[in-house]
Amino acid sequence: MRRLRGVCLGAGYFSRFQYEAWARLPGVEIVAVVNRDIAKARAAAAQHRIPRAAAWSDLAAVLDTEQPDFVDIITPPETHLEAVRLAAARGIAVICQKPISPTYAECEAVVATARRAGVRFMVHENFRWQPWYREMRRRLDAGALGELFSISVRLRLGDGWQEDAYLARQPFFRTYPRLFCYETGVHFLDTFRYLGGEVVSVYSRLQQRNAAIKGEDAAQIVCGFATGATAILDASRYNESDAADARYTFGTVRLDGSKGHLELDLEGNLTLKLLGQPARTLDYPHTREGFAGDCVYAIQSHFVDRMRDGAPFESTGEDYLKSTALMEACYRSQATGQAVDLIP
């Protein structure tokens, strides 16, 4: 089996989870780290035993010299279009963190750049790869709940109430004019689509609860599916949960269907209760290794498998534009105070 060689762009807070997952994947070698801050690139390369570190200005030269099979883009959204252009011009496949870009038009440009060049492009949207959501999908496909009626998510991260909120981990969150839906809520909107199918309407109410930041940090969002089902997200980064690690499951989830319901708690336990029957805890694998049930390893494993067998990625650029459009519709709903209809 030929080893796949990759170059990673970015050395910020979340990149560690991606570097660690690449290191565990058999048949994969990260050959270079590129970052806007060369000191951070060198530190990441040393920590993860990657042979080369370079500054962003040297990205084109790194791609020409190393000739990798893929580029993993872990940098802020405003850098993605340039990075994709450089990779696409050289026929290099891309896996790109979300948000794809700051605006919807630029997201379309990123996806179109990869498509025109004929290079493979996948969005690193890892929430749907959390093991509890994969198990929910398996149960839905098996008909365990019958017809899906509703999905409800309650999220309380509690990392955004302090005066110095986000400074230690992701300081750029403080200045985002759009925060919760743009950066966090889109994860759940994509997961709603994964579990329930296409969304045809959305209504949202957004709040800024911490005056020390610029964007919204709480939201209540109601999504209507083409099937007639409904999804509700009740979320706050300001208020706290009772979990020792609020970032393990990122909240509680309940799915109601014609045969019963399925619930996720803050520790990753899934409970199935069929109508008229006692509840039972489901036995399924989930781990605290890596990030949020090791979902980064799961999605990167999928990327590697599809790179090898040539089959389509699950989160293509074209598909993720639908989740991005849904996120944008949340802001339009907030601005107008009305529900927004989407083209299915």
C-alpha positions as CSV (number, residue, x, y, z in Angstrom):
1,M,0.0,0.0,0.0
2,R,1.5,3.3,-1.1
3,R,1.8,5.9,1.6
4,L,-0.2,9.0,1.2
5,R,1.8,12.2,1.8
6,G,0.2,15.3,3.1
7,V,1.0,18.9,3.9
8,C,-0.8,20.6,6.8
9,L,-1.6,24.4,6.8
10,G,-2.1,25.8,10.3
11,A,-0.7,25.4,13.8
12,G,-3.5,26.9,15.9
13,Y,-5.5,25.4,18.8
14,F,-7.5,22.8,16.9
15,S,-4.7,21.7,14.6
16,R,-3.3,19.4,17.4
17,F,-6.3,17.1,17.1
18,Q,-5.8,16.7,13.3
19,Y,-2.0,16.2,13.6
20,E,-2.6,13.6,16.3
21,A,-5.2,11.8,14.2
22,W,-2.9,11.8,11.1
23,A,-0.1,10.2,13.2
24,R,-2.4,7.3,14.1
25,L,-3.6,6.6,10.6
26,P,-1.7,3.8,8.9
27,G,-0.2,4.6,5.5
28,V,-0.2,8.4,6.0
29,E,2.7,10.7,6.4
30,I,2.6,14.4,7.0
31,V,5.7,15.8,5.4
32,A,5.4,19.6,6.2
33,V,3.7,22.2,8.4
34,V,3.0,25.6,6.9
35,N,1.8,28.5,9.1
36,R,1.7,32.3,9.0
37,D,3.8,32.3,12.2
38,I,7.0,30.3,11.3
39,A,7.8,29.8,15.0
40,K,4.4,28.1,15.5
41,A,5.0,26.0,12.4
42,R,8.4,24.8,13.8
43,A,6.9,24.1,17.2
44,A,4.1,22.0,15.7
45,A,6.6,20.1,13.4
46,A,8.8,19.3,16.3
47,Q,5.9,18.2,18.6
48,H,4.4,15.9,15.9
49,R,7.8,14.7,14.4
50,I,7.1,16.3,11.0
51,P,10.3,16.8,8.9
52,R,9.6,20.3,7.5
53,A,8.2,23.6,8.7
54,A,7.7,26.7,6.5
55,A,6.0,30.1,6.5
56,W,2.8,30.8,4.6
57,S,4.8,32.8,2.0
58,D,6.6,29.6,1.1
59,L,3.5,27.5,0.6
60,A,3.8,27.3,-3.2
61,A,7.4,26.3,-2.9
62,V,6.6,23.6,-0.3
63,L,3.9,22.2,-2.6
64,D,6.2,22.1,-5.6
65,T,9.1,20.5,-3.6
66,E,7.1,18.0,-1.6
67,Q,4.4,17.2,-4.3
68,P,2.0,15.8,-1.6
69,D,-1.1,13.8,-2.3
70,F,-3.2,16.1,-0.3
71,V,-3.3,19.4,1.6
72,D,-5.1,19.7,5.0
73,I,-6.2,23.3,5.5
74,I,-6.6,24.1,9.2
75,T,-6.1,27.9,8.9
76,P,-8.7,30.6,9.4
77,P,-11.5,30.9,6.8
78,E,-10.1,34.0,5.1
79,T,-7.0,32.0,4.0
80,H,-8.8,29.1,2.4
81,L,-9.5,30.4,-1.1
82,E,-5.8,31.2,-1.7
83,A,-4.7,27.8,-0.3
84,V,-7.2,25.9,-2.5
85,R,-6.1,27.9,-5.6
86,L,-2.5,26.9,-5.0
87,A,-3.3,23.2,-4.4
88,A,-5.8,23.0,-7.3
89,A,-3.3,24.5,-9.7
90,R,-1.0,21.6,-8.8
91,G,-3.6,18.9,-8.9
92,I,-3.4,18.3,-5.2
93,A,-6.5,17.0,-3.2
94,V,-7.8,19.1,-0.4
95,I,-9.4,18.5,3.0
96,C,-10.5,21.9,4.3
97,Q,-11.8,22.9,7.8
98,K,-15.1,24.7,8.1
99,P,-16.2,27.5,7.7
100,I,-15.1,27.1,4.1
101,S,-14.7,30.9,3.7
102,P,-16.1,34.1,5.4
103,T,-18.9,34.7,2.8
104,Y,-21.2,32.4,0.9
105,A,-20.0,33.8,-2.4
106,E,-16.4,33.0,-1.4
107,C,-17.4,29.5,-0.3
108,E,-18.8,29.0,-3.7
109,A,-15.6,30.2,-5.2
110,V,-13.5,27.8,-3.2
111,V,-15.7,24.8,-4.2
112,A,-15.7,26.0,-7.9
113,T,-11.9,26.3,-7.9
114,A,-11.5,22.7,-6.9
115,R,-14.2,21.5,-9.3
116,R,-12.8,23.3,-12.3
117,A,-9.3,21.9,-11.6
118,G,-10.7,18.4,-11.2
119,V,-9.1,17.9,-7.8
120,R,-10.8,16.1,-4.9
121,F,-12.2,18.4,-2.2
122,M,-13.7,17.5,1.1
123,V,-14.9,19.6,4.0
124,H,-13.6,18.7,7.5
125,E,-17.0,18.7,9.2
126,N,-16.4,16.3,12.0
127,F,-19.6,16.6,14.2
128,R,-21.5,14.2,12.1
129,W,-18.6,11.8,12.7
130,Q,-19.1,11.8,16.4
131,P,-19.9,8.1,17.3
132,W,-23.3,8.8,18.9
133,Y,-24.5,10.5,15.7
134,R,-23.2,7.6,13.6
135,E,-25.1,5.2,15.9
136,M,-28.3,7.3,15.7
137,R,-28.1,7.2,11.9
138,R,-27.6,3.4,12.0
139,R,-30.7,3.1,14.2
140,L,-32.8,5.4,12.0
141,D,-31.7,3.4,8.9
142,A,-32.7,0.2,10.6
143,G,-36.2,1.6,11.3
144,A,-35.8,1.5,15.1
145,L,-37.7,4.7,15.6
146,G,-40.1,4.4,12.7
147,E,-40.9,7.7,11.1
148,L,-38.7,10.5,12.5
149,F,-40.8,13.2,14.1
150,S,-38.3,15.5,15.7
151,I,-34.7,16.2,16.8
152,S,-33.9,18.4,19.8
153,V,-30.4,19.5,20.9
154,R,-29.6,21.4,24.1
155,L,-26.1,22.8,24.3
156,R,-24.5,24.7,27.2
157,L,-20.8,25.1,26.7
158,G,-20.1,27.6,29.4
159,D,-16.8,28.7,27.8
160,G,-18.0,32.2,26.9
161,W,-19.2,34.0,30.0
162,Q,-15.9,35.3,31.3
163,E,-14.5,38.7,30.7
164,D,-11.5,37.0,28.9
165,A,-13.7,34.5,27.1
166,Y,-12.0,32.5,24.3
167,L,-8.6,34.3,24.7
168,A,-6.8,31.1,25.9
169,R,-8.0,28.8,23.1
170,Q,-9.4,30.7,20.1
171,P,-9.0,34.5,20.7
172,F,-10.3,35.4,17.2
173,F,-13.8,34.3,18.4
174,R,-13.9,37.6,20.3
175,T,-13.9,39.8,17.2
176,Y,-16.1,37.6,14.9
177,P,-19.1,39.8,14.0
178,R,-21.0,36.5,13.5
179,L,-20.0,33.9,16.1
180,F,-22.3,31.2,17.2
181,C,-24.1,30.2,14.0
182,Y,-21.1,30.8,11.8
183,E,-18.6,28.9,13.9
184,T,-20.6,26.4,16.1
185,G,-24.2,26.3,15.1
186,V,-23.3,25.2,11.5
187,H,-22.0,21.9,13.0
188,F,-25.5,21.1,14.3
189,L,-27.2,22.3,11.2
190,D,-25.1,19.9,9.2
191,T,-25.8,17.1,11.7
192,F,-29.6,17.9,11.4
193,R,-29.2,17.3,7.6
194,Y,-27.3,14.1,8.2
195,L,-30.0,12.7,10.5
196,G,-33.2,14.1,9.1
197,G,-32.5,15.0,5.4
198,E,-32.9,18.3,3.7
199,V,-34.2,21.4,5.6
200,V,-36.8,23.5,3.8
201,S,-37.4,26.3,6.4
202,V,-35.6,27.9,9.3
203,Y,-36.5,30.3,12.1
204,S,-33.9,31.7,14.5
205,R,-33.5,34.0,17.5
206,L,-29.9,35.0,18.3
207,Q,-28.4,36.7,21.3
208,Q,-25.1,38.3,22.4
209,R,-24.9,37.6,26.2
210,N,-21.3,38.5,26.8
211,A,-20.7,42.2,26.1
212,A,-16.9,41.6,25.9
213,I,-17.3,39.9,22.5
214,K,-18.6,41.2,19.2
215,G,-20.9,38.4,17.9
216,E,-23.8,36.3,19.1
217,D,-23.1,33.5,21.6
218,A,-26.5,32.0,22.0
219,A,-29.3,30.8,19.7
220,Q,-32.6,29.1,19.4
221,I,-33.1,27.7,15.9
222,V,-36.1,25.7,14.5
223,C,-35.6,23.8,11.3
224,G,-38.3,22.2,9.2
225,F,-37.5,19.2,7.1
226,A,-38.9,18.3,3.7
227,T,-40.3,15.2,5.4
228,G,-42.4,17.2,7.8
229,A,-40.1,16.6,10.8
230,T,-38.7,19.4,13.0
231,A,-35.3,20.0,14.6
232,I,-34.7,22.4,17.4
233,L,-31.4,23.7,18.6
234,D,-31.3,25.5,22.0
235,A,-27.8,26.6,22.5
236,S,-25.5,28.9,24.6
237,R,-21.8,29.2,24.8
238,Y,-22.4,31.6,27.8
239,N,-24.3,29.4,30.2
240,E,-22.8,26.2,31.7
241,S,-23.8,22.5,31.7
242,D,-23.4,20.0,34.6
243,A,-20.9,17.9,32.6
244,A,-17.3,17.6,33.8
245,D,-16.4,18.0,30.1
246,A,-19.1,19.9,28.2
247,R,-17.1,19.4,25.0
248,Y,-17.4,15.6,24.9
249,T,-20.9,15.4,23.4
250,F,-21.5,19.2,23.2
251,G,-24.9,18.7,24.6
252,T,-27.9,16.4,25.0
253,V,-29.9,15.1,22.1
254,R,-33.4,13.5,21.7
255,L,-34.9,12.0,18.6
256,D,-38.6,11.2,18.7
257,G,-40.2,8.9,16.2
258,S,-43.4,6.9,15.6
259,K,-42.1,3.9,17.5
260,G,-40.4,5.7,20.4
261,H,-37.4,7.9,21.2
262,L,-33.6,7.8,21.4
263,E,-31.7,10.0,23.9
264,L,-28.0,11.0,24.3
265,D,-26.7,12.2,27.6
266,L,-23.6,14.3,28.4
267,E,-21.5,11.3,29.0
268,G,-22.1,9.7,25.6
269,N,-24.7,7.2,26.7
270,L,-27.5,6.4,24.3
271,T,-30.9,5.2,25.6
272,L,-33.6,3.8,23.4
273,K,-37.2,3.7,24.6
274,L,-39.9,2.1,22.4
275,L,-43.5,3.0,23.0
276,G,-45.0,0.9,25.8
277,Q,-41.6,-0.7,26.7
278,P,-38.9,0.1,29.3
279,A,-35.9,2.2,28.3
280,R,-32.6,0.3,27.5
281,T,-29.1,1.6,27.2
282,L,-27.5,0.8,23.9
283,D,-24.1,-0.8,23.7
284,Y,-22.0,1.0,21.1
285,P,-18.4,2.1,20.9
286,H,-17.4,5.6,22.0
287,T,-14.1,6.9,23.4
288,R,-12.6,10.0,25.1
289,E,-9.5,9.7,23.0
290,G,-8.9,12.6,20.6
291,F,-11.7,15.1,20.2
292,A,-15.4,14.6,20.9
293,G,-15.5,10.8,20.6
294,D,-12.5,10.7,18.3
295,C,-14.5,12.2,15.5
296,V,-11.4,13.8,13.9
297,Y,-9.8,10.4,13.5
298,A,-13.0,9.1,12.1
299,I,-13.4,11.8,9.4
300,Q,-9.7,11.6,8.5
301,S,-10.0,7.9,8.2
302,H,-12.9,8.4,5.8
303,F,-10.9,10.9,3.8
304,V,-8.0,8.4,3.5
305,D,-10.3,5.5,2.5
306,R,-11.9,7.6,-0.2
307,M,-8.6,8.8,-1.5
308,R,-7.6,5.2,-1.9
309,D,-10.7,3.7,-3.4
310,G,-11.8,6.8,-5.4
311,A,-15.4,6.7,-4.1
312,P,-17.1,10.1,-3.3
313,F,-16.4,11.8,0.0
314,E,-19.4,12.1,2.4
315,S,-18.9,15.9,3.0
316,T,-18.2,17.2,-0.5
317,G,-17.9,20.9,-1.2
318,E,-21.2,21.0,-3.0
319,D,-23.0,19.2,-0.2
320,Y,-21.5,21.5,2.5
321,L,-22.7,24.5,0.6
322,K,-26.2,23.4,1.6
323,S,-25.2,23.5,5.3
324,T,-23.6,26.9,4.8
325,A,-26.7,28.2,3.1
326,L,-28.8,27.0,6.1
327,M,-26.4,28.9,8.4
328,E,-26.8,32.0,6.3
329,A,-30.6,31.6,6.4
330,C,-30.4,31.7,10.3
331,Y,-28.9,35.2,10.0
332,R,-31.6,36.3,7.6
333,S,-34.2,35.0,9.9
334,Q,-32.8,36.9,12.8
335,A,-32.6,40.1,10.7
336,T,-36.2,39.9,9.5
337,G,-37.8,38.2,12.5
338,Q,-39.4,35.8,10.0
339,A,-39.0,32.1,9.0
340,V,-36.9,31.7,5.9
341,D,-37.8,29.2,3.2
342,L,-35.0,27.3,1.5
343,I,-35.0,25.5,-1.9
344,P,-34.9,21.8,-1.1
